[in-house]
Amino acid sequence: MDKFNQLTGVAAPLPFINIDTDMIIPKQYLKTIKRTGLGSALFSEMRYKDDGSENPDFVLNKPAYRQAKIIVAGDNFGCGSSREHAPWALLDFGVRCVISTSFADIFYNNCFKNGILPIVVTPDQLALLMDDAERGSNATISVDLASQTIKGPDGGTLHFDIDPSRKQILLEGLDDIASTLKSDKAIGGFESKMSADRPWL
């Protein structure tokens, strides 16, 4: 998993509440177990018309946001089913950070397992960031995980909270297996002791 420290890029505004995982990646794309190749299907029901052509009104199809690395969204982002394909699709498109006032729990946890930083902000902070995002490609946002700050294009800085253990996982780029292997020596010592103390097990 790629480390997350600092991220500067265009933020795409999605000022809607209750963006669920079926909107993020519709069910017909769930057959694959690969984490790559899903970026083209991200928000497909909003990005594409029935004939497969692009919907020019959808934000990610607008020239200013085609390379967006951040999404600024309304409340309760990632609700609905627990599909891990949702963060896979975001990551494959190039999104490494989603900012909202709240997230569905399973989606929130899945983000950390896939190298995406979900940031919870207040409604007032979201309004400021949404305004920044709506300015287009000339208004980039910078996220610094180490200092837990978001800097807007005008130089204003917001602070965000994050669980220290989850912060460290992203800073070090550790998935669940890599995180467990950090304790490999202790685990090996415990297993050796158990084998000696209880050889019948």
C-alpha positions in Angstrom: 0.0 0.0 0.0 1.4 3.4 -0.9 2.3 5.7 2.0 0.1 8.8 2.5 1.9 11.9 3.8 1.1 15.0 1.8 -1.3 15.4 -1.0 -1.9 18.5 -3.2 -4.4 18.4 -6.0 -7.7 19.5 -7.5 -10.7 18.7 -5.4 -13.9 17.7 -7.1 -17.1 19.0 -5.4 -20.0 16.5 -4.9 -22.4 18.5 -2.8 -24.9 15.6 -2.3 -25.8 13.7 0.9 -26.0 9.9 1.1 -23.7 9.1 -1.8 -23.8 5.3 -1.4 -21.5 2.6 -2.5 -23.7 1.6 -5.4 -23.4 5.1 -6.8 -19.6 5.0 -6.3 -19.3 1.6 -8.1 -22.5 0.0 -9.4 -23.2 -3.7 -8.7 -22.4 -4.9 -12.3 -18.8 -4.2 -11.7 -18.4 -6.4 -8.6 -17.5 -9.6 -10.4 -13.8 -8.8 -10.3 -11.5 -9.4 -7.3 -8.8 -7.2 -8.8 -8.2 -3.8 -7.3 -7.2 -2.2 -10.6 -9.3 -1.3 -13.7 -12.3 0.0 -11.8 -11.5 3.7 -12.2 -13.4 3.9 -15.5 -16.5 2.6 -13.7 -16.3 5.1 -10.8 -19.7 6.9 -10.5 -20.6 5.3 -13.9 -24.3 5.8 -13.7 -23.7 9.5 -13.3 -20.6 9.8 -15.6 -22.1 8.1 -18.6 -25.4 8.3 -20.6 -27.4 5.2 -21.6 -25.5 5.1 -24.9 -22.1 4.9 -23.1 -21.1 8.5 -24.0 -19.9 10.9 -21.3 -22.4 13.0 -19.4 -20.8 16.5 -19.8 -22.6 17.8 -16.7 -21.0 15.4 -14.3 -18.2 16.9 -12.4 -15.5 14.3 -13.1 -16.1 14.7 -16.9 -15.4 18.4 -16.8 -11.9 19.3 -17.9 -11.0 21.0 -14.6 -11.7 17.8 -12.6 -10.6 14.9 -14.8 -7.4 14.6 -12.7 -9.1 15.2 -9.3 -7.2 13.6 -6.4 -9.6 14.8 -3.7 -13.4 14.6 -3.4 -15.4 17.1 -1.2 -18.8 15.5 -0.6 -21.9 15.9 1.4 -22.9 14.1 4.6 -22.9 10.3 5.0 -20.6 9.4 2.2 -20.1 5.7 1.4 -23.4 4.5 2.9 -25.2 1.4 1.6 -23.6 -2.0 1.0 -20.2 -2.9 2.4 -18.5 -3.4 -1.0 -14.7 -2.8 -0.9 -14.8 -2.2 -4.6 -15.9 1.4 -3.7 -12.5 2.5 -2.4 -10.8 0.4 -5.1 -12.6 2.4 -7.8 -11.7 5.7 -6.1 -8.1 4.8 -5.8 -7.9 3.5 -9.4 -9.3 6.8 -10.6 -6.6 8.6 -8.6 -8.6 9.8 -5.6 -6.5 9.5 -2.4 -8.6 11.6 -0.1 -12.4 12.1 0.6 -13.6 15.0 2.8 -17.1 15.0 4.3 -19.0 15.7 7.5 -19.5 12.0 8.1 -18.9 8.6 6.5 -20.6 5.2 6.8 -18.5 3.0 9.2 -17.6 0.2 6.8 -16.6 2.4 4.0 -14.6 4.6 6.4 -12.7 1.5 7.6 -12.2 0.2 4.1 -10.6 3.5 3.1 -7.7 3.0 5.6 -7.2 -0.5 4.4 -6.6 0.7 0.8 -4.5 3.9 1.4 -7.3 6.5 1.1 -7.6 9.2 3.7 -11.2 9.9 4.8 -11.4 13.3 6.6 -14.3 14.3 8.8 -14.9 18.0 9.1 -17.5 20.3 10.5 -20.4 21.6 8.3 -18.8 25.1 8.3 -15.4 23.7 7.3 -17.1 21.6 4.5 -18.8 24.7 3.2 -15.4 26.5 2.9 -13.8 23.5 1.2 -16.8 23.0 -1.1 -16.4 26.6 -2.2 -12.7 26.1 -2.8 -13.4 22.9 -4.9 -16.0 24.7 -7.0 -13.3 27.1 -8.3 -11.9 24.4 -10.5 -8.3 23.5 -11.5 -6.9 26.8 -10.4 -7.7 26.2 -6.8 -5.8 23.2 -5.4 -6.2 21.9 -1.9 -3.2 20.6 0.1 -3.7 17.8 2.8 -0.9 17.2 5.3 -1.5 14.0 7.3 1.4 14.5 9.6 0.2 17.9 10.8 -3.5 17.0 10.3 -4.1 20.1 8.3 -5.9 21.1 5.1 -4.7 24.2 3.3 -7.0 26.0 0.8 -5.9 27.9 -2.3 -6.1 31.2 -0.4 -3.7 30.0 2.3 -6.4 29.3 5.0 -5.7 26.2 7.1 -8.1 23.8 8.7 -7.2 21.2 11.3 -8.8 17.7 11.3 -8.8 14.9 13.9 -7.9 11.3 13.2 -7.3 8.2 15.3 -3.5 8.0 15.9 -3.3 4.3 15.0 -5.0 4.9 11.7 -2.9 7.9 11.0 0.2 5.8 11.5 -1.0 3.0 9.2 -1.4 5.5 6.3 1.9 7.3 7.1 3.7 4.0 6.9 1.6 2.5 4.1 0.7 -0.6 6.0 -2.2 -2.9 5.1 -3.6 -5.4 7.7 -1.0 -8.0 6.9 2.0 -5.6 6.9 0.7 -4.1 10.2 0.6 -7.6 11.8 4.1 -8.5 10.5 5.5 -5.5 12.4 4.9 -7.8 15.5 6.4 -10.8 13.8 9.2 -11.2 16.4 6.8 -11.0 19.3 4.4 -13.4 17.6 7.2 -15.9 16.9 8.4 -15.7 20.5 4.9 -16.3 21.8 4.4 -19.3 19.5 7.8 -20.8 20.6 6.9 -20.4 24.2 3.5 -22.0 23.7 5.1 -24.9 21.9 7.5 -25.4 24.8 4.9 -25.0 27.5 2.1 -26.9 25.8 3.6 -29.4 23.3 0.3 -31.2 23.1 -1.4 -28.4 21.4 
